[in-house]
Amino acid sequence: MRSYRSMQAGPFGAMGMTPGVKALLLANVAVFILQSVMRDYVNGVGPITSLFGFIPVEAFFHGQVWRFVTYMFLHGGITHILFNMVGLWMFGTQIESHWGRGPFLLYYLVCGLGGAFMYGIFKLFGIESAMPMVGASGAVYGILLAYGMMFPDSVILVMMILPMKAKYAVVLFGLIEMLSSITGTSSGVAHVAHLGGMGAGFIFLKLTIPSLRAGTGLGNPWRRWRGKRRLKVVRTEPRAGGSTGGNAGGSSAAGRPAAGPQTSVDRAQVDAILDKISREGLQSLTAQEQEILRRAGRR
């Protein structure tokens, strides 16, 4: 299995290309080519956008739930898709290299759904309730949030010009979107959807990764959490004398080995191995480390 974990965070995120990001890029570009061929976004709203863009009244009241997903793959012009895809590549590749493809794609979907839901709630009863909203921006803003939480001190280039730490860039973009939503500036930009993507991403991360720590390499966000809850540490040394009664042979009154230094050593070893999995993946474990985990999970 190819490992992408050697890529480092930097001004342009991970400079490689991970499978999930590649698939999303290809899907978005393919749909955009189809839109271009059909001149879907050139003169008003074309047939593709009409059928697959996010129209709040249709999605909420007429059961057209596919719009919550399909709108993410449509764009309103070359500049629109270019900025979204560059952001996806810059930040998404680094995140996927730590989480893996499945968790990354699920997170991307959740952020996109959050963007559509918030946009729909705020626009449901206004004139924009019948107007389509398109673009991957909600999901990309969620990706930016996750990047800022995982690599807060990584320096990125804001607008390709201004170097800034990721944690400050996330706050800056969030404030810009919030103020733009309140004042109604930048007509034609779905600022509420951007905020929805960031909000959905933040809630999702907090619910699935209670011990989220910046830059530790989270691996699979759920496997690590559940693994720590389920693993139990067992004594690896044989009991002295083989006795099961009383306190003979180092056993407790209940017939189990008395707690000692070996138990704490094993617990420390398990924690160290779990941290290594988070940083480097399961494939990085040695045969000895795998055996320690197997022994720890038997009971």
Backbone bond lengths (Angstrom), bond angles and torsions (degrees), N, CA, C in turn:
res aa  C-N    CA-C-N  psi(-1)  N-CA   C-N-CA  omega(-1)  CA-C   N-CA-C  phi
1 M - - - 1.470 - - 1.517 109.81 -
2 R 1.304 116.39 130.18 1.457 119.64 -178.77 1.519 109.96 -72.71
3 S 1.336 115.91 136.86 1.457 120.76 178.57 1.518 109.86 -104.59
4 Y 1.341 116.16 134.35 1.451 121.83 178.06 1.520 110.71 -107.51
5 R 1.323 117.51 11.83 1.445 120.28 -168.81 1.520 113.08 -81.92
6 S 1.316 118.73 -4.22 1.452 120.29 178.69 1.524 112.09 -81.75
7 M 1.340 117.57 -11.41 1.456 119.97 -179.45 1.514 110.21 -72.82
8 Q 1.316 116.52 140.63 1.450 121.59 -175.24 1.522 111.17 -109.03
9 A 1.332 115.28 151.44 1.458 120.01 175.82 1.513 109.38 -72.86
10 G 1.313 116.28 143.20 1.453 120.58 -179.21 1.508 110.49 -164.52
11 P 1.331 117.95 -166.09 1.461 121.20 -177.21 1.519 113.17 -57.48
12 F 1.319 117.48 -29.17 1.453 120.29 179.86 1.526 111.10 -116.33
13 G 1.341 117.62 26.34 1.453 120.01 179.39 1.518 109.56 65.68
14 A 1.323 116.13 -145.74 1.454 121.28 177.05 1.521 108.48 -86.22
15 M 1.329 116.44 130.02 1.452 119.76 -172.58 1.521 112.04 -85.04
16 G 1.336 118.69 -2.89 1.443 121.12 178.78 1.523 110.91 -90.11
17 M 1.329 115.18 -156.72 1.453 120.77 -179.48 1.520 108.50 -143.89
18 T 1.325 117.05 116.19 1.451 121.81 179.50 1.534 110.02 -92.10
19 P 1.341 118.10 161.15 1.473 120.54 -171.77 1.528 114.27 -60.77
20 G 1.347 117.46 -44.18 1.451 119.70 -178.30 1.515 112.26 -65.00
21 V 1.332 116.79 -44.76 1.457 120.78 178.02 1.519 110.20 -62.74
22 K 1.308 116.81 -42.11 1.466 120.40 178.93 1.520 111.46 -60.68
23 A 1.331 116.38 -43.30 1.463 120.21 179.61 1.528 111.56 -63.57
24 L 1.322 116.50 -41.19 1.466 120.13 179.07 1.528 111.04 -66.65
25 L 1.318 116.93 -41.59 1.461 120.34 178.19 1.525 111.04 -60.88
26 L 1.320 116.13 -46.99 1.465 120.06 -179.24 1.522 111.34 -63.30
27 A 1.333 116.75 -41.40 1.464 120.09 -179.94 1.522 111.06 -64.16
28 N 1.322 116.87 -45.35 1.465 120.49 -179.57 1.526 111.81 -64.97
29 V 1.316 116.63 -42.83 1.466 120.26 -179.76 1.525 110.50 -66.42
30 A 1.343 116.57 -41.16 1.466 119.74 179.82 1.520 111.23 -62.00
31 V 1.319 116.77 -43.91 1.467 120.09 179.21 1.529 110.01 -66.09
32 F 1.332 116.95 -38.70 1.458 119.57 -179.87 1.527 111.25 -65.57
33 I 1.321 116.97 -37.81 1.465 120.12 175.90 1.526 110.04 -61.47
34 L 1.329 116.57 -43.27 1.462 120.51 176.95 1.527 110.68 -60.98
35 Q 1.328 116.69 -43.90 1.462 119.56 176.42 1.526 111.59 -59.74
36 S 1.321 116.21 -40.89 1.457 120.45 -178.36 1.527 111.30 -66.33
37 V 1.330 115.76 -43.50 1.459 119.85 179.41 1.529 110.79 -60.90
38 M 1.325 115.75 -39.19 1.464 120.14 -179.02 1.528 112.27 -89.21
39 R 1.345 115.92 3.22 1.468 121.58 -179.25 1.531 110.14 51.19
40 D 1.309 114.14 45.20 1.463 120.66 -171.98 1.521 112.97 -68.64
41 Y 1.329 117.39 -34.95 1.464 120.90 -174.30 1.520 112.74 -108.74
42 V 1.345 117.39 5.81 1.465 120.35 -172.93 1.524 111.55 -77.08
43 N 1.292 117.60 -53.39 1.465 121.84 -177.12 1.527 109.88 -116.31
44 G 1.327 115.94 81.48 1.461 119.40 -179.24 1.510 111.73 78.49
45 V 1.328 116.57 -148.05 1.459 122.81 -175.97 1.523 109.47 -98.08
46 G 1.340 115.33 121.04 1.456 120.22 179.88 1.516 112.43 -90.25
47 P 1.328 117.32 -176.42 1.467 121.78 -175.33 1.526 113.86 -65.51
48 I 1.337 117.86 -36.57 1.460 120.13 -178.81 1.524 110.12 -68.16
49 T 1.324 116.53 -47.01 1.457 120.41 179.17 1.526 111.13 -64.60
50 S 1.321 116.93 -37.59 1.465 120.39 179.52 1.523 111.71 -62.98
51 L 1.331 115.94 -35.69 1.458 119.85 -176.06 1.520 113.06 -88.76
52 F 1.340 117.05 -31.81 1.459 119.56 -172.16 1.531 114.78 -119.33
53 G 1.322 119.02 -9.22 1.458 119.91 174.95 1.519 110.97 -68.91
54 F 1.322 115.88 162.66 1.466 119.10 -179.14 1.531 110.06 -85.14
55 I 1.326 115.80 107.20 1.457 122.94 176.84 1.520 106.66 -110.27
56 P 1.339 118.56 109.00 1.464 121.35 -172.04 1.527 114.55 -51.51
57 V 1.306 118.62 -47.64 1.455 120.56 -175.96 1.526 111.57 -64.75
58 E 1.328 116.60 -35.27 1.466 120.01 178.60 1.525 111.28 -73.28
59 A 1.316 116.73 -40.86 1.466 120.73 -177.18 1.523 111.83 -70.23
60 F 1.329 117.63 -39.90 1.462 121.08 -175.20 1.532 112.97 -86.85
61 F 1.307 117.17 -39.75 1.461 120.12 -171.16 1.526 114.26 -102.86
62 H 1.321 118.24 -21.95 1.458 120.42 -175.13 1.530 113.19 -114.33
63 G 1.299 116.93 13.31 1.461 121.57 172.56 1.518 115.77 71.67
64 Q 1.309 118.99 15.41 1.462 121.08 -179.15 1.535 109.67 -87.74
65 V 1.329 114.21 68.23 1.468 120.84 -170.99 1.526 112.53 -71.50
66 W 1.328 118.06 -18.36 1.463 118.75 179.62 1.526 112.67 -61.71
67 R 1.335 115.51 -22.37 1.452 119.47 -178.16 1.534 111.97 -63.82
68 F 1.336 118.01 -25.38 1.458 121.32 178.49 1.533 111.04 -61.79
69 V 1.333 116.88 -24.93 1.467 121.46 -177.72 1.521 111.86 -106.28
70 T 1.327 116.80 -46.01 1.470 119.78 -170.87 1.525 113.04 -66.45
71 Y 1.327 117.42 -27.21 1.463 118.81 -178.39 1.525 112.11 -61.44
72 M 1.336 116.46 -25.62 1.466 120.87 -177.32 1.521 112.75 -66.88
73 F 1.328 117.55 -19.32 1.467 121.09 -176.54 1.524 112.45 -101.60
74 L 1.321 117.32 4.46 1.462 122.16 178.30 1.520 109.66 -107.02
75 H 1.334 115.92 149.33 1.462 120.30 178.64 1.515 110.50 -141.49
76 G 1.334 114.92 158.41 1.448 120.45 -173.89 1.511 114.91 -100.26
77 G 1.318 118.41 15.61 1.458 120.23 179.06 1.515 110.82 157.90
78 I 1.326 116.37 170.56 1.459 121.44 -175.93 1.517 111.84 -64.60
79 T 1.328 118.30 -39.40 1.462 120.83 179.44 1.517 110.94 -65.87
80 H 1.319 115.73 -39.59 1.462 121.52 -179.74 1.520 111.32 -59.31
81 I 1.331 116.53 -52.33 1.461 119.65 -177.68 1.523 111.01 -71.19
82 L 1.336 117.67 -32.47 1.462 119.79 -178.67 1.520 111.55 -62.96
83 F 1.327 117.64 -48.10 1.457 120.37 -179.40 1.528 111.34 -64.40
84 N 1.325 116.72 -40.74 1.460 119.01 -179.37 1.521 112.51 -66.14
85 M 1.332 116.62 -42.08 1.458 119.75 -177.54 1.526 111.99 -72.34
86 V 1.329 116.75 -35.02 1.470 119.42 175.22 1.522 110.32 -63.68
87 G 1.337 117.24 -43.16 1.458 120.50 177.43 1.517 112.26 -63.74
88 L 1.321 116.95 -41.14 1.463 121.12 177.58 1.509 110.83 -61.04
89 W 1.317 117.39 -44.22 1.465 120.93 -179.44 1.529 111.69 -68.59
90 M 1.322 117.30 -45.52 1.458 121.28 -175.71 1.523 112.32 -60.78
91 F 1.329 116.77 -45.47 1.461 120.66 -172.95 1.530 113.09 -103.79
92 G 1.324 116.64 -33.47 1.459 119.56 -176.65 1.508 113.86 -67.96
93 T 1.334 116.83 -36.22 1.466 119.73 -178.35 1.521 111.58 -62.83
94 Q 1.316 115.92 -42.07 1.467 119.61 179.84 1.524 110.89 -66.07
95 I 1.323 117.03 -40.41 1.461 120.24 -179.64 1.520 110.57 -67.12
96 E 1.328 117.35 -45.87 1.467 119.97 179.98 1.518 111.57 -62.90
97 S 1.333 117.60 -33.67 1.458 120.04 179.66 1.522 111.78 -63.96
98 H 1.332 118.01 -22.21 1.464 121.88 177.24 1.517 112.36 -95.26
99 W 1.309 117.98 -36.79 1.466 121.36 -174.89 1.522 113.29 -89.55
100 G 1.312 117.05 -34.85 1.447 121.30 -168.87 1.526 110.46 100.33
101 R 1.321 116.15 163.14 1.462 121.18 -173.03 1.526 113.44 -65.28
102 G 1.348 116.93 -47.55 1.460 119.70 -176.48 1.527 113.87 -58.98
103 P 1.329 118.22 -56.92 1.465 119.77 178.41 1.521 113.23 -58.98
104 F 1.333 116.69 -37.19 1.470 119.10 179.83 1.525 111.38 -64.83
105 L 1.327 117.10 -46.66 1.461 119.88 -179.26 1.531 111.19 -65.33
106 L 1.326 116.73 -36.61 1.463 119.73 177.36 1.522 110.48 -64.70
107 Y 1.320 116.53 -42.58 1.467 120.11 177.99 1.525 111.04 -62.81
108 Y 1.314 116.96 -42.93 1.462 121.61 178.29 1.526 110.26 -58.67
109 L 1.327 115.90 -44.43 1.468 120.46 179.33 1.516 111.38 -63.73
110 V 1.319 117.64 -43.81 1.462 121.74 -179.70 1.524 110.45 -60.79
111 C 1.316 117.27 -43.30 1.469 120.49 179.43 1.526 110.89 -64.44
112 G 1.327 116.68 -41.20 1.456 119.70 177.82 1.521 112.03 -64.13
113 L 1.329 116.73 -41.05 1.462 120.95 177.00 1.526 110.54 -63.72
114 G 1.328 115.94 -40.99 1.467 120.00 178.44 1.516 112.20 -62.06
115 G 1.333 116.06 -39.56 1.458 119.98 177.91 1.511 111.63 -62.85
116 A 1.328 117.16 -44.88 1.465 121.06 179.80 1.523 111.11 -66.04
117 F 1.323 116.14 -42.26 1.466 119.40 -177.22 1.529 111.12 -63.49
118 M 1.331 116.96 -47.27 1.461 118.57 -179.35 1.526 111.29 -65.94
119 Y 1.322 116.63 -41.35 1.465 119.25 177.53 1.527 109.93 -59.81
120 G 1.330 116.23 -43.98 1.455 120.10 -179.11 1.512 112.90 -63.03
121 I 1.328 116.74 -41.48 1.460 120.85 -179.45 1.528 110.65 -62.88
122 F 1.320 116.70 -42.04 1.464 120.16 -176.53 1.528 112.79 -78.95
123 K 1.335 117.76 -22.50 1.461 120.46 -175.49 1.528 112.82 -110.87
124 L 1.316 117.28 5.03 1.456 120.25 -168.74 1.524 113.31 -63.71
125 F 1.299 118.02 -33.96 1.460 120.29 -173.81 1.524 113.14 -113.37
126 G 1.326 117.25 11.87 1.452 120.36 177.95 1.512 111.24 -102.43
127 I 1.309 116.10 -172.60 1.455 121.19 -179.76 1.526 111.56 -66.72
128 E 1.334 116.26 -25.05 1.461 120.28 -178.78 1.526 113.06 -81.49
129 S 1.321 117.71 -0.62 1.458 120.66 -179.20 1.522 112.20 -65.58
130 A 1.328 117.24 -22.53 1.463 121.07 -179.96 1.520 112.12 -106.16
131 M 1.326 116.87 7.50 1.464 120.99 -179.65 1.527 109.87 -103.43
132 P 1.339 118.57 134.94 1.468 121.02 -177.49 1.523 113.16 -73.86
133 M 1.318 115.02 143.21 1.460 122.53 173.78 1.527 107.24 -115.80
134 V 1.331 117.56 132.80 1.461 121.38 -176.85 1.525 110.11 -132.41
135 G 1.325 115.67 160.69 1.460 120.58 173.50 1.512 113.70 122.23
136 A 1.332 115.41 154.17 1.467 122.52 179.34 1.520 111.95 -91.97
137 S 1.338 117.05 11.05 1.462 119.74 -172.35 1.524 113.13 -61.23
138 G 1.335 118.34 -39.60 1.461 120.53 179.88 1.518 111.12 -58.86
139 A 1.341 116.53 -45.75 1.466 120.82 178.86 1.518 110.89 -66.94
140 V 1.333 117.59 -39.23 1.464 120.96 -178.75 1.529 110.96 -67.64
141 Y 1.321 117.34 -37.21 1.462 119.51 175.74 1.530 110.79 -64.75
142 G 1.329 117.17 -34.95 1.460 119.92 174.45 1.519 111.61 -64.97
143 I 1.334 116.66 -38.83 1.465 121.42 176.05 1.523 110.44 -62.57
144 L 1.332 116.99 -42.49 1.456 120.99 177.77 1.526 111.00 -60.23
145 L 1.325 116.74 -41.64 1.464 120.43 178.18 1.528 111.10 -60.36
146 A 1.334 116.82 -47.90 1.469 120.55 -179.70 1.520 110.69 -61.41
147 Y 1.318 117.09 -39.41 1.462 120.70 178.62 1.523 110.47 -62.43
148 G 1.333 116.53 -43.94 1.458 119.88 179.20 1.510 113.19 -64.19
149 M 1.337 117.01 -32.53 1.461 121.02 179.03 1.524 111.41 -76.33
150 M 1.321 116.94 -34.81 1.464 120.44 -178.17 1.524 112.66 -82.46
151 F 1.317 116.31 -35.47 1.462 121.08 -176.53 1.532 109.58 -129.60
152 P 1.313 118.12 64.09 1.471 120.82 -172.11 1.523 114.32 -62.19
153 D 1.311 117.74 -29.79 1.469 120.29 -177.08 1.521 113.09 -98.31
154 S 1.324 116.75 2.81 1.457 119.62 175.84 1.523 109.50 -69.90
155 V 1.319 116.93 135.80 1.469 121.62 -177.56 1.527 109.22 -89.82
156 I 1.322 116.16 126.80 1.457 121.69 176.75 1.525 108.74 -120.72
157 L 1.310 115.88 163.68 1.464 120.98 -179.97 1.528 108.99 -100.41
158 V 1.305 116.73 109.50 1.453 121.79 178.38 1.526 108.08 -76.94
159 M 1.330 116.10 125.21 1.468 122.41 -177.02 1.528 110.96 57.97
160 M 1.340 115.66 26.78 1.471 122.55 178.76 1.527 113.40 63.39
161 I 1.328 117.46 14.15 1.469 120.41 -175.86 1.521 111.91 -128.41
162 L 1.332 116.63 -52.03 1.459 121.84 -170.64 1.519 111.32 -93.99
163 P 1.346 119.08 115.42 1.462 120.54 176.08 1.522 110.61 -72.62
164 M 1.325 116.02 135.47 1.458 120.55 -177.18 1.521 108.98 -155.97
165 K 1.332 117.20 144.68 1.453 120.51 176.12 1.524 109.49 -64.37
166 A 1.325 115.58 144.69 1.458 121.01 -173.81 1.528 112.26 -58.58
167 K 1.329 117.74 -38.67 1.458 120.03 -177.63 1.525 111.60 -64.55
168 Y 1.323 116.60 -34.80 1.462 119.72 178.08 1.524 111.10 -76.78
169 A 1.324 116.40 -35.26 1.462 120.00 178.28 1.521 111.19 -63.25
170 V 1.332 116.76 -40.22 1.462 120.42 178.71 1.519 110.63 -62.36
171 V 1.325 116.51 -45.48 1.469 120.42 178.40 1.524 110.31 -62.53
172 L 1.329 117.01 -43.03 1.460 120.87 -179.47 1.523 111.46 -61.02
173 F 1.325 116.96 -48.81 1.458 120.00 -179.19 1.531 111.13 -65.48
174 G 1.322 116.43 -37.75 1.457 119.23 177.70 1.523 112.00 -62.28
175 L 1.338 116.58 -42.95 1.465 120.70 178.70 1.527 111.43 -65.63
176 I 1.320 116.32 -40.56 1.460 120.03 179.02 1.527 110.24 -61.05
177 E 1.318 116.08 -45.41 1.468 119.45 -179.57 1.524 111.62 -65.79
178 M 1.319 116.48 -38.41 1.458 119.87 179.84 1.527 111.14 -66.07
179 L 1.322 116.66 -47.26 1.462 120.17 179.78 1.524 111.28 -64.60
180 S 1.324 116.37 -39.28 1.463 119.72 179.52 1.524 110.89 -66.30
181 S 1.329 116.92 -35.28 1.465 120.34 177.75 1.526 111.05 -66.66
182 I 1.332 116.01 -38.99 1.467 120.23 -177.79 1.527 111.22 -72.82
183 T 1.329 116.35 -43.48 1.458 119.85 -175.34 1.520 113.54 -84.83
184 G 1.345 116.25 -16.09 1.452 119.25 -179.98 1.506 114.00 75.55
185 T 1.332 117.03 21.70 1.460 120.30 178.77 1.529 110.33 -78.79
186 S 1.322 115.54 171.29 1.465 122.37 -179.82 1.522 110.64 56.26
187 S 1.320 115.20 60.41 1.455 120.61 -179.22 1.520 110.68 -55.83
188 G 1.315 115.86 137.86 1.452 121.19 -179.77 1.508 113.81 95.21
189 V 1.324 117.88 -6.55 1.462 122.33 178.00 1.528 108.98 -105.64
190 A 1.331 116.48 129.82 1.466 120.97 -176.80 1.530 109.86 -86.21
191 H 1.319 116.51 74.43 1.465 120.56 -178.39 1.529 111.82 -61.58
192 V 1.328 116.43 -35.36 1.466 119.92 179.79 1.525 110.63 -62.35
193 A 1.326 117.23 -37.39 1.467 120.83 177.69 1.523 111.12 -65.65
194 H 1.331 117.25 -36.68 1.468 120.70 176.89 1.530 110.43 -61.84
195 L 1.325 115.44 -45.59 1.469 119.82 177.73 1.526 111.21 -63.98
196 G 1.332 116.05 -37.93 1.457 119.45 178.43 1.508 112.62 -63.12
197 G 1.339 116.13 -39.29 1.465 119.37 177.41 1.516 112.18 -64.74
198 M 1.328 116.66 -41.76 1.469 120.29 178.12 1.520 111.02 -67.22
199 G 1.330 116.64 -41.44 1.460 120.05 -179.61 1.508 112.38 -65.30
200 A 1.333 116.82 -43.99 1.463 120.53 178.82 1.522 110.67 -63.45
201 G 1.350 116.29 -40.26 1.463 119.57 178.77 1.510 112.10 -63.84
202 F 1.328 116.70 -42.56 1.466 120.48 -179.25 1.532 110.93 -63.13
203 I 1.322 117.02 -46.63 1.469 120.98 179.84 1.519 110.07 -62.79
204 F 1.324 116.70 -43.66 1.457 120.94 -178.09 1.524 111.48 -62.39
205 L 1.324 116.69 -43.87 1.462 120.01 179.60 1.517 111.77 -64.75
206 K 1.314 117.11 -41.31 1.457 120.12 -179.14 1.524 111.91 -68.13
207 L 1.318 117.35 -32.22 1.464 120.46 -179.80 1.524 112.06 -77.63
208 T 1.314 117.49 -35.12 1.461 120.77 -174.91 1.512 113.74 -95.53
209 I 1.339 117.63 -22.04 1.467 120.84 -179.03 1.522 108.78 -130.17
210 P 1.343 118.01 77.70 1.474 120.09 -177.69 1.522 113.42 -58.62
211 S 1.330 117.27 -30.15 1.466 119.91 -177.28 1.513 111.64 -104.11
212 L 1.338 116.63 34.70 1.455 120.68 -178.54 1.520 110.72 -54.85
213 R 1.341 115.84 123.72 1.454 121.04 177.97 1.511 108.49 -128.03
214 A 1.284 116.79 141.52 1.461 121.51 -175.45 1.518 110.51 -67.94
215 G 1.325 114.61 132.21 1.452 121.66 168.90 1.508 116.42 69.48
216 T 1.332 120.11 17.00 1.454 119.87 -177.58 1.512 112.39 -88.77
217 G 1.311 119.20 -10.68 1.451 120.67 -175.16 1.504 108.67 78.25
218 L 1.323 118.51 93.44 1.456 121.05 -168.19 1.514 113.41 -84.10
219 G 1.321 118.60 -12.05 1.449 119.70 -175.46 1.513 109.36 56.85
220 N 1.325 116.48 -139.82 1.456 120.90 174.41 1.523 108.32 -77.44
221 P 1.336 119.71 118.92 1.461 120.81 -173.60 1.515 114.59 -58.23
222 W 1.339 117.62 -28.69 1.459 119.30 -176.37 1.522 111.97 -95.87
223 R 1.319 117.78 -32.87 1.461 120.36 -178.13 1.521 110.80 -62.52
224 R 1.343 115.85 -40.29 1.459 119.53 -177.58 1.526 110.91 -66.43
225 W 1.341 116.93 -44.04 1.459 121.10 -178.86 1.523 110.57 -64.91
226 R 1.331 116.03 -49.98 1.451 119.69 -177.32 1.520 111.58 -67.78
227 G 1.355 116.07 -35.25 1.453 119.48 179.21 1.502 111.83 -60.44
228 K 1.345 118.05 -42.14 1.459 120.80 179.84 1.519 111.74 -67.43
229 R 1.338 117.06 -29.86 1.463 120.03 -179.61 1.518 111.44 -75.65
230 R 1.323 117.44 -32.16 1.459 120.30 -171.89 1.521 113.66 -94.01
231 L 1.324 118.25 -27.01 1.454 119.91 -176.50 1.522 111.71 -67.50
232 K 1.308 115.93 136.72 1.458 122.14 173.59 1.513 108.27 -122.45
233 V 1.312 116.37 144.38 1.456 121.20 -177.95 1.515 109.12 -94.90
234 V 1.327 116.43 132.31 1.460 121.20 179.37 1.520 108.95 -118.01
235 R 1.302 115.65 155.06 1.469 120.72 178.90 1.518 109.28 -73.89
236 T 1.309 117.23 130.05 1.462 120.58 -176.00 1.526 112.66 -95.09
237 E 1.350 118.87 -20.20 1.462 119.09 -179.82 1.521 109.96 -82.56
238 P 1.326 117.89 144.61 1.469 120.81 176.61 1.522 110.77 -67.34
239 R 1.320 114.90 151.09 1.460 119.20 177.94 1.516 110.45 -70.74
240 A 1.312 115.64 139.01 1.467 120.20 178.65 1.508 109.21 -69.46
241 G 1.329 116.80 128.49 1.456 121.94 174.89 1.507 114.12 77.25
242 G 1.337 119.94 -8.31 1.448 122.67 176.85 1.499 114.25 68.56
243 S 1.337 119.53 13.42 1.461 121.66 -177.18 1.503 110.77 -79.12
244 T 1.332 116.41 145.32 1.459 122.00 177.82 1.502 111.85 -117.54
245 G 1.281 118.48 1.10 1.451 119.79 -176.41 1.508 111.91 -111.70
246 G 1.335 116.23 157.25 1.448 122.41 177.97 1.500 111.04 55.75
247 N 1.355 115.16 -139.21 1.451 121.14 178.78 1.516 110.98 -112.38
248 A 1.321 117.87 14.28 1.454 120.77 -178.15 1.510 110.53 -69.78
249 G 1.340 113.61 150.80 1.456 118.84 174.60 1.508 113.41 69.03
250 G 1.323 118.74 23.41 1.453 119.81 178.61 1.499 113.32 76.47
251 S 1.336 118.71 18.59 1.455 121.29 -178.24 1.503 110.06 -97.80
252 S 1.345 115.11 154.02 1.456 120.49 174.81 1.502 109.32 -80.47
253 A 1.332 115.52 176.06 1.454 120.35 -179.80 1.511 111.12 -63.56
254 A 1.327 118.24 -24.25 1.461 121.77 -179.28 1.516 111.19 -85.72
255 G 1.357 117.70 3.68 1.442 120.15 177.98 1.520 113.46 85.17
256 R 1.345 118.66 9.58 1.452 121.46 178.74 1.524 109.50 -106.03
257 P 1.311 118.70 157.40 1.466 120.01 179.86 1.516 110.65 -60.42
258 A 1.303 115.37 138.92 1.461 119.42 177.38 1.513 109.72 -69.33
259 A 1.336 115.30 144.89 1.460 119.80 179.68 1.520 109.44 -62.76
260 G 1.278 118.24 137.28 1.448 122.45 -178.55 1.502 111.31 -152.03
261 P 1.331 116.19 -171.50 1.457 120.42 -177.76 1.527 113.18 -59.42
262 Q 1.356 116.13 -33.53 1.462 118.79 -176.34 1.524 111.54 -63.04
263 T 1.368 117.21 -37.29 1.460 120.65 -179.70 1.509 111.35 -62.18
264 S 1.338 117.00 -45.67 1.454 120.11 -179.77 1.518 111.25 -67.13
265 V 1.346 116.57 -34.63 1.459 119.55 177.99 1.522 109.93 -64.12
266 D 1.362 116.22 -44.18 1.457 120.06 179.48 1.522 111.15 -62.08
267 R 1.319 116.61 -42.10 1.466 120.28 179.93 1.529 110.52 -61.69
268 A 1.322 116.23 -41.78 1.462 120.06 178.68 1.533 110.46 -65.28
269 Q 1.341 115.90 -38.25 1.458 119.20 178.38 1.521 111.26 -64.05
270 V 1.334 116.46 -43.62 1.464 120.70 -179.98 1.521 110.63 -62.14
271 D 1.335 116.81 -44.68 1.465 120.04 179.61 1.527 110.94 -61.92
272 A 1.328 116.25 -40.38 1.461 120.11 179.72 1.532 110.79 -65.06
273 I 1.338 116.17 -39.26 1.463 119.97 179.46 1.522 111.03 -67.76
274 L 1.333 116.97 -40.48 1.467 120.54 178.14 1.523 110.89 -62.47
275 D 1.332 116.18 -39.98 1.461 119.26 177.07 1.531 110.77 -64.31
276 K 1.331 116.53 -37.41 1.460 119.91 179.00 1.522 110.80 -65.73
277 I 1.353 116.65 -39.76 1.465 120.04 176.34 1.516 110.46 -60.09
278 S 1.343 116.20 -41.78 1.460 120.29 -179.42 1.520 111.47 -63.02
279 R 1.345 116.15 -38.20 1.454 119.87 -177.31 1.518 112.68 -78.65
280 E 1.357 116.50 -42.41 1.462 120.00 -166.18 1.516 114.53 -122.41
281 G 1.335 118.04 -9.42 1.458 119.91 179.58 1.520 112.26 93.97
282 L 1.350 115.37 163.17 1.461 121.01 -177.60 1.528 112.49 -63.05
283 Q 1.339 116.04 -32.00 1.455 119.54 -176.29 1.518 113.09 -66.29
284 S 1.349 117.09 -12.08 1.463 120.14 -178.01 1.532 112.59 -84.47
285 L 1.329 118.26 -10.47 1.464 120.86 -174.97 1.525 111.09 -72.54
286 T 1.337 115.40 142.77 1.453 120.97 173.00 1.520 109.28 -81.79
287 A 1.333 116.08 168.79 1.467 120.23 179.10 1.533 110.97 -61.29
288 Q 1.331 116.84 -37.54 1.466 120.41 179.22 1.521 111.39 -65.61
289 E 1.331 116.95 -41.46 1.470 120.53 179.74 1.525 111.00 -67.15
290 Q 1.323 117.37 -37.72 1.459 120.25 176.97 1.534 110.93 -63.47
291 E 1.314 115.85 -39.24 1.465 119.65 179.29 1.522 110.95 -66.11
292 I 1.333 117.76 -38.63 1.459 121.17 177.41 1.517 110.32 -60.87
293 L 1.328 117.73 -43.48 1.460 120.73 178.20 1.517 111.94 -64.99
294 R 1.324 117.11 -39.47 1.464 119.56 178.42 1.526 111.48 -63.28
295 R 1.326 116.38 -41.43 1.460 119.02 179.16 1.526 110.18 -66.44
296 A 1.338 116.49 -39.56 1.449 119.54 -177.48 1.511 112.46 -68.74
297 G 1.322 118.81 -24.72 1.457 120.79 -176.72 1.514 114.98 -97.50
298 R 1.324 118.19 6.08 1.465 119.60 -176.22 1.516 113.27 -72.21
299 R 1.329 117.85 -26.67 1.463 119.52 -177.88 1.511 109.72 -115.94
